[in-house]
């Protein structure tokens, strides 16, 4: 039976294969950082890509919703939200909360981790205090792994993890190697009753920001994990069963590189589409503004109140802008109950293509 130990790991982590895989991943991260900085209003990326990540990360835990339900739920039009859509909106809030915390402190502390999980699960249960948690095979019911059961041990291990994350003298490995170890350790401690997987995936992107490998929370591994879910869980368990770190670390590094490349491509396409909309609106309407363009790309589904608030215009004016663009095919107008909302279909197609 696997017995979790304190970090740092007593094993060779930076093998030849690992070291050879790092330059390509770092190059992709550096390119993504540059591409992201070229978007004039960066909340566009945090909102649009953050929602996509929330959907993907939640899907790993079998919390499923459609893109349509997800975007409608963000409009708060008074319709009844599905429980899954609510959980995904909580994920977005937890992600933004974590980003705010690390932006202020430059650290990932247990206080930050507890707050992320609190927002995610909408409770303040904190670290597990009762025994009985086991990780089981969804299909067979077989117990795969039993995480630490005692509260004192969980507190000790989380304090050790906090020190490992924030003290560079504890481990001088490459940050991507360290992130792979950090993610393994967090998921293996399994410190919460619920939300461990989603909290752990939020911590990955926050760590890249703390290490200055990214400036925005937009590099998300969840879509990669969904495509390779079997390998993800198999390799986690291989470390526990056989202390085989190399394959797990290579899996994470490859995920970072692939996801960075995909995100670069997506942002580049978003920029091209924004330019197209900019010219069409500017050339055809007197009401063009950068704030209006930002609104249409920050919210794939927008509404009159969003335009009112973002542009500082009256409700009648905001409605006129949106209805004019809908009449000309730039947006699609939809009705839900007594309220209208407007869909940027081209952006929606980009974001939902994967």
C-alpha positions as CSV (number, residue, x, y, z in Angstrom):
1,X,0.0,0.0,0.0
2,X,1.3,3.4,-1.0
3,X,2.4,5.7,1.9
4,X,2.6,9.3,1.1
5,X,5.8,11.1,2.1
6,X,7.0,14.7,2.5
7,X,8.4,16.6,-0.4
8,X,11.0,16.9,-2.0
9,X,10.8,13.5,-3.7
10,X,13.6,11.1,-3.2
11,X,14.0,10.2,-6.9
12,X,15.7,11.4,-10.0
13,X,13.1,13.7,-11.6
14,X,15.1,15.5,-14.3
15,X,16.1,12.5,-16.4
16,X,17.5,12.9,-19.9
17,X,14.1,12.4,-21.5
18,X,12.6,15.0,-19.2
19,X,15.3,17.6,-19.8
20,X,15.0,17.0,-23.6
21,X,11.2,17.7,-23.5
22,X,11.5,21.0,-21.6
23,X,12.8,23.5,-24.2
24,X,9.8,23.0,-26.6
25,X,7.3,23.4,-23.7
26,X,9.0,26.6,-22.5
27,X,9.1,28.0,-26.0
28,X,5.4,27.4,-26.4
29,X,4.7,29.1,-23.1
30,X,6.8,32.1,-24.0
31,X,5.0,32.4,-27.3
32,X,1.6,32.2,-25.6
33,X,2.6,34.8,-23.1
34,X,3.5,37.2,-26.0
35,X,0.3,36.5,-28.0
36,X,-1.9,37.0,-24.9
37,X,-0.3,40.3,-24.2
38,X,-1.3,41.5,-27.7
39,X,-5.0,41.4,-26.9
40,X,-5.9,45.0,-25.9
41,X,-8.4,44.1,-23.2
42,X,-7.1,41.0,-21.4
43,X,-10.4,40.3,-19.5
44,X,-11.6,39.1,-22.9
45,X,-9.2,36.1,-22.6
46,X,-9.9,35.5,-18.9
47,X,-13.6,35.4,-19.4
48,X,-13.8,33.4,-22.6
49,X,-11.0,30.9,-22.0
50,X,-11.9,30.8,-18.3
51,X,-15.4,29.6,-19.1
52,X,-14.1,27.0,-21.5
53,X,-11.7,25.7,-18.9
54,X,-14.4,25.6,-16.2
55,X,-16.5,23.5,-18.6
56,X,-13.7,21.1,-19.4
57,X,-12.4,20.8,-15.9
58,X,-15.9,20.1,-14.5
59,X,-16.5,17.5,-17.3
60,X,-13.6,15.5,-15.9
61,X,-15.6,15.1,-12.8
62,X,-18.7,14.2,-14.8
63,X,-20.3,17.7,-14.3
64,X,-21.7,18.2,-17.8
65,X,-23.5,21.1,-19.4
66,X,-23.9,22.5,-22.9
67,X,-22.1,25.6,-24.1
68,X,-25.5,27.2,-24.6
69,X,-26.7,26.5,-21.0
70,X,-23.3,27.7,-19.7
71,X,-23.4,31.1,-21.6
72,X,-27.1,31.7,-20.8
73,X,-26.5,31.0,-17.1
74,X,-23.9,33.8,-17.2
75,X,-26.5,36.3,-18.4
76,X,-28.6,36.0,-15.2
77,X,-31.8,36.5,-17.1
78,X,-34.0,35.0,-14.3
79,X,-34.2,31.6,-15.9
80,X,-33.6,28.5,-13.7
81,X,-30.0,27.5,-14.0
82,X,-29.1,23.8,-14.1
83,X,-27.1,22.6,-11.1
84,X,-24.2,21.7,-13.4
85,X,-24.2,25.2,-15.0
86,X,-24.1,26.7,-11.4
87,X,-21.1,24.5,-10.5
88,X,-19.3,25.6,-13.6
89,X,-20.0,29.3,-12.8
90,X,-18.6,28.6,-9.3
91,X,-15.4,27.3,-11.0
92,X,-15.0,30.5,-12.9
93,X,-15.4,32.5,-9.7
94,X,-12.9,30.2,-7.9
95,X,-10.3,30.7,-10.7
96,X,-10.7,34.5,-10.6
97,X,-10.4,34.4,-6.8
98,X,-7.2,32.4,-6.9
99,X,-5.8,34.8,-9.5
100,X,-6.6,37.8,-7.3
101,X,-4.9,36.2,-4.3
102,X,-1.6,35.4,-6.1
103,X,-1.6,38.7,-7.9
104,X,-1.5,40.4,-4.5
105,X,0.9,38.0,-2.7
106,X,3.0,36.3,-5.4
107,X,2.5,33.1,-3.4
108,X,0.2,30.0,-3.4
109,X,-0.6,29.5,0.3
110,X,-2.9,27.1,2.0
111,X,-5.1,30.2,2.7
112,X,-5.4,30.6,-1.1
113,X,-6.1,26.9,-1.7
114,X,-8.8,26.9,1.0
115,X,-10.4,30.0,-0.4
116,X,-10.4,28.5,-4.0
117,X,-12.1,25.4,-2.7
118,X,-14.6,27.4,-0.6
119,X,-15.7,29.4,-3.7
120,X,-15.8,26.3,-5.8
121,X,-17.9,24.2,-3.5
122,X,-19.8,27.1,-1.9
123,X,-19.1,25.9,1.6
124,X,-16.3,26.3,4.2
125,X,-15.8,22.6,5.2
126,X,-12.0,23.1,4.9
127,X,-9.6,20.2,5.0
128,X,-11.0,16.8,5.7
129,X,-11.6,16.1,9.4
130,X,-13.3,12.7,9.2
131,X,-11.9,9.4,8.0
132,X,-13.5,7.3,5.3
133,X,-12.4,9.0,2.0
134,X,-11.3,6.5,-0.7
135,X,-10.6,6.9,-4.4
136,X,-12.5,4.3,-6.3
137,X,-12.8,3.0,-9.9
138,X,-16.1,4.5,-11.2
139,X,-16.9,1.4,-13.2
140,X,-15.9,-1.4,-10.9
141,X,-16.1,0.2,-7.4
142,X,-12.6,-1.1,-6.7
143,X,-10.6,0.9,-4.2
144,X,-7.7,2.3,-6.2
145,X,-6.0,4.4,-3.4
146,X,-6.7,5.5,0.2
147,X,-5.5,9.0,0.9
148,X,-4.4,10.2,4.4
149,X,-7.3,9.8,6.8
150,X,-6.1,11.8,9.9
151,X,-6.7,15.5,10.0
152,X,-3.3,16.2,11.6
153,X,-1.5,14.3,8.8
154,X,-3.4,16.2,6.2
155,X,-2.5,19.5,7.8
156,X,1.2,18.4,8.0
157,X,1.3,17.3,4.4
158,X,-0.4,20.5,3.2
159,X,2.1,22.6,5.1
160,X,4.9,20.7,3.6
161,X,3.3,21.2,0.1
162,X,2.9,24.9,0.7
163,X,6.6,25.1,1.6
164,X,7.6,23.1,-1.5
165,X,5.6,25.4,-3.8
166,X,6.9,28.7,-2.4
167,X,10.5,28.0,-1.2
168,X,12.9,27.7,-4.2
169,X,15.6,26.2,-1.9
170,X,13.5,23.1,-1.2
171,X,13.7,22.0,-4.9
172,X,15.7,23.6,-7.7
173,X,14.0,21.6,-10.5
174,X,12.6,23.3,-13.6
175,X,9.2,24.8,-12.8
176,X,7.3,22.4,-15.1
177,X,8.9,19.4,-13.3
178,X,8.0,21.0,-10.0
179,X,4.4,21.6,-11.2
180,X,4.1,17.9,-12.1
181,X,5.3,17.0,-8.6
182,X,3.0,19.6,-7.0
183,X,0.0,18.3,-8.9
184,X,0.7,14.7,-8.0
185,X,1.2,15.5,-4.3
186,X,-2.0,17.6,-4.0
187,X,-4.2,15.0,-5.7
188,X,-2.6,12.3,-3.6
189,X,-3.2,14.2,-0.3
190,X,-6.7,14.7,-1.5
191,X,-7.2,17.2,1.3
192,X,-10.9,18.1,0.7
193,X,-14.2,16.1,0.8
194,X,-15.0,17.3,-2.7
195,X,-13.5,19.5,-5.4
196,X,-9.9,18.2,-5.2
197,X,-9.5,17.6,-9.0
198,X,-10.8,21.0,-10.0
199,X,-8.9,22.8,-7.3
200,X,-5.7,21.0,-8.3
201,X,-6.1,22.0,-11.9
202,X,-6.6,25.7,-10.9
203,X,-3.4,25.5,-8.9
204,X,-1.5,24.4,-12.0
205,X,-2.2,27.6,-13.9
206,X,-1.7,29.8,-10.8
207,X,1.7,28.2,-10.4
208,X,2.7,29.1,-14.0
209,X,1.8,32.7,-13.2
210,X,3.7,32.7,-9.9
211,X,6.7,31.4,-11.8
212,X,6.3,34.2,-14.4
213,X,5.8,31.7,-17.2
214,X,2.4,33.3,-17.9
215,X,0.8,36.6,-16.8
216,X,-2.9,35.5,-17.2
217,X,-4.8,32.4,-16.2
218,X,-5.4,31.1,-19.7
219,X,-3.2,28.0,-20.0
220,X,-5.5,25.2,-19.0
221,X,-4.7,21.5,-19.1
222,X,-8.2,20.2,-18.7
223,X,-9.0,19.6,-22.4
224,X,-5.7,17.7,-22.7
225,X,-6.6,15.6,-19.6
226,X,-10.1,14.9,-21.1
227,X,-8.5,13.5,-24.3
228,X,-6.0,11.4,-22.2
229,X,-8.1,10.7,-19.1
230,X,-7.1,7.1,-18.9
231,X,-3.4,7.9,-19.1
232,X,-3.8,10.7,-16.5
233,X,-5.2,8.4,-13.8
234,X,-3.0,5.5,-14.8
235,X,0.2,7.5,-14.6
236,X,-0.8,9.1,-11.3
237,X,-1.3,5.7,-9.8
238,X,2.0,4.4,-11.4
239,X,3.9,6.9,-9.3
240,X,2.1,5.7,-6.2
241,X,2.6,2.0,-7.0
242,X,6.0,1.9,-8.6
243,X,7.6,5.4,-7.9
244,X,7.8,5.9,-11.7
245,X,8.0,9.6,-12.0
246,X,9.5,10.0,-15.5
247,X,6.4,9.0,-17.5
248,X,4.1,11.2,-15.3
249,X,6.4,14.3,-15.7
250,X,6.7,13.8,-19.4
251,X,2.9,13.6,-19.7
252,X,2.5,16.9,-17.9
253,X,5.2,18.6,-19.9
254,X,3.7,17.4,-23.2
255,X,0.3,18.6,-22.0
256,X,1.7,22.1,-21.3
257,X,3.3,22.3,-24.8
258,X,0.3,21.0,-26.7
259,X,-2.2,23.1,-24.8
260,X,0.0,26.2,-25.2
261,X,0.1,25.6,-29.0
262,X,-3.7,25.1,-29.2
263,X,-4.3,28.3,-27.1
264,X,-1.9,30.3,-29.3
265,X,-3.9,29.2,-32.4
266,X,-7.2,30.0,-30.7
267,X,-6.1,33.5,-29.6
268,X,-4.8,34.3,-33.0
269,X,-8.1,33.3,-34.6
270,X,-9.9,35.5,-32.0
271,X,-7.7,38.4,-32.9
272,X,-8.4,38.0,-36.6
273,X,-12.2,37.8,-35.9
274,X,-12.0,40.9,-33.7
275,X,-10.3,42.8,-36.5
276,X,-13.0,41.8,-38.9
277,X,-15.7,43.0,-36.5
278,X,-13.8,46.2,-35.8
279,X,-13.7,47.1,-39.5
280,X,-17.3,46.1,-40.1
281,X,-18.7,48.1,-37.2
282,X,-16.4,51.1,-37.6
283,X,-17.1,51.3,-41.4
284,X,-20.9,50.9,-41.1
285,X,-22.0,52.5,-37.9
286,X,-21.4,55.8,-36.1
287,X,-21.5,54.0,-32.7
288,X,-18.2,52.0,-33.0
289,X,-16.0,52.0,-29.9
290,X,-13.3,49.8,-28.5
291,X,-15.5,49.2,-25.5
292,X,-18.3,47.9,-27.6
293,X,-15.9,45.6,-29.5
294,X,-14.5,44.3,-26.2
295,X,-18.0,43.6,-24.9
296,X,-18.9,41.5,-28.0
297,X,-15.8,39.4,-27.4
298,X,-15.8,39.3,-23.6
299,X,-19.3,37.8,-23.6
300,X,-20.1,35.3,-26.4
301,X,-23.7,35.8,-25.2
302,X,-24.3,39.5,-24.3
303,X,-27.3,41.5,-23.2
304,X,-28.5,45.1,-23.0
305,X,-27.3,45.5,-19.4
306,X,-23.8,44.4,-20.2
307,X,-23.5,47.0,-23.0
308,X,-25.1,49.7,-20.7
309,X,-22.5,49.0,-18.0
310,X,-19.5,48.6,-20.3
311,X,-20.2,51.6,-22.4
312,X,-21.9,53.9,-19.9
313,X,-24.9,54.4,-22.2
314,X,-28.7,54.4,-21.6
315,X,-30.7,51.2,-21.9
316,X,-32.4,52.5,-25.1
317,X,-29.1,53.3,-26.7
318,X,-27.6,49.9,-25.8
319,X,-30.6,48.1,-27.2
320,X,-30.4,50.1,-30.4
321,X,-26.7,49.2,-30.9
322,X,-27.4,45.5,-30.4
323,X,-30.6,45.4,-32.4
324,X,-28.9,47.2,-35.3
325,X,-26.0,44.7,-35.4
326,X,-28.5,41.8,-35.1
327,X,-30.5,43.0,-38.0
328,X,-27.3,43.1,-40.1
329,X,-26.1,39.6,-39.1
330,X,-23.2,40.5,-36.8
331,X,-25.1,39.0,-33.9
332,X,-28.0,36.6,-33.5
333,X,-30.9,37.9,-31.4
334,X,-32.6,35.4,-29.1
335,X,-35.5,35.7,-26.6
336,X,-35.7,34.0,-23.2
337,X,-38.9,34.7,-21.3
338,X,-39.3,38.5,-21.4
339,X,-35.6,39.2,-22.0
340,X,-33.5,39.3,-25.1
341,X,-29.9,38.2,-25.4
342,X,-27.5,38.4,-28.4
343,X,-25.0,35.8,-29.6
344,X,-21.7,36.4,-31.3
345,X,-22.0,33.3,-33.4
346,X,-18.6,33.4,-35.0
347,X,-16.9,33.6,-31.6
348,X,-19.2,30.9,-30.2
349,X,-18.1,28.6,-33.0
350,X,-14.4,29.3,-32.3
351,X,-14.7,28.6,-28.6
352,X,-16.8,25.4,-29.0
353,X,-14.9,23.8,-31.8
354,X,-12.6,21.7,-29.7
